[in-house]
Amino acid sequence: MKYLILILVLALVFFVLGLKRARPSRPDPGPKREAPKAPAAGAQDIVACAECGLHVPLADALPGLGGHFCSAAHRHAFEARSRS
């Protein structure tokens, strides 16, 4: 009789250990905060085209009499309208 009780106790212990191993641990319920992102290493200033308002990087913008432009056609159109 005592061997039967010992076997039942051991079976219960292994069953409980098996349940704990099979079940994934619960994630931490606390709020997770993301680390602030650093600006990209190649960040550039952005300017709006004086003709159409398109935003372009300053390095790609064409300077003109009225500001910065996204293309030579817009620069020409803006300056022609300004002269009239």
N, C-alpha and C positions, 0 to 999 in steps of 0.2 A: 504494500500500500504506500509506503513512504517513497518508493521509487517512482510510482505513478505521480505523486504530488510533486516530486523533484522535476520530473519530465514536464509536467504542466507549467511549473514556474519558469523553467528554462525556455519553453516554447513561448510563453507570454513575454518574457524579456526580449527574445529575438524578434517577436512580432512587433513590439513597440519600437525597437531599434530600426527595424526595416521600414516602418512607417515614417520615422523621422528622416531617414536617408532618402526615401523616395520623394518626399514632399520638398519642393524648392523653398528656400528661406524667403520670408516676406521682405519686400523692399522697405527701406526706411521711410516712414510716413511723413517725415519732416519736409518742409519746403526746400527745394533745391534751387540754388542760385547759380546762374551761369556767370562765368568770369567775364568781365568786360572785354570786348574785342579791341585789340590794338588796331589803329589805322594801317592800311596796307602800306608796304614799304614804298611802292611806286605811286602814292596818292598825288593827284594833280589838282590844281585849281580849275574850276569849271566856270565858263562864262556863257551868257546867252547871246545869240545872234541878234544884232540890232534890227535886222530886217524881218526875220520870221520867228524869233524867240527860241530856236532850237538850242539846247545846251550842248556845248562841245568843250573838250579840254582846251585849256589856254594854249598849250603847245601846238594844237592843230588849228586854232582860230586864226583868221586872217585879220590883221589890224587895218583900220581904215579911218576916215575922218569922223565918222559917227560912232565909232566903237569897234567891237569885234564882230566878225562875220563868219558864217559856216562855209561859204563858198565865194569865189570871185564874182560869180553872177549876182549874188545878193549884195556884195559890196558895191558893184557897179550900179545896180538898180537904186540902192539907197543914196549913193553920191549923186547920181543923175537927178533924182527927185529933189535932193537938197539944193542943187545948183539952180533949179528952175524957180 
